[in-house]
Amino acid sequence: MGERGFTLVEVLAALLVFSIAILGLTRSGTESVRAVTILEHKSYAGIVADNQLIRARLKPLKTGVETGEDKAAGRDYDWRLETRETNSAGFYRMVLTVREKDKEQIIITRTAFRGAGS
C-alpha cells in the first residue's frame, strides 16, 4: 500500500490560490480605510460649509464673492461663498464650496437661498 500525501505541484497550487485570496482581502481592507477617510473629510467640510452659511445669514446681505479659512477637527479648509441675485426679485442664491487648505479639489458644495429682508 502506497503512502498518500500532496505532491509538490498540489502544494504550490494551493499556496498560489491562498496568496491571491490574501491579496484581494488586503486590497479590500485598504479601500475600506480610504473610503472612511474620504467620508470623514466630507463630514468635516460639511460642518465648515454649514457654519459659513449660518454666519452669512447673520450678516447684512452682500452680493459677490467672499473667501476665507476655517478649521474643523484640527484640519484646515478654504471656503468660497458666492452670493448672487436670482430671477425672482429680492431672492438671492448663496453657493458655498469647501476645499482642503491649499488644494484645488472641491470637497463639498452647499447651496442656500435668502430673501433680501432676511
Secondary structure, DSSP 4 states (H G I P E B T S, - for coil): -------HHHHHHHHHHHHHHHHHHHHHHHHHHHHHHHHHHHHHHHHHHHHHHHHHHHSPP--EEEEEEEEETTEEEEEEEEEEE-SSTTEEEEEEEEEETT--SEEEEEEEEEETT-
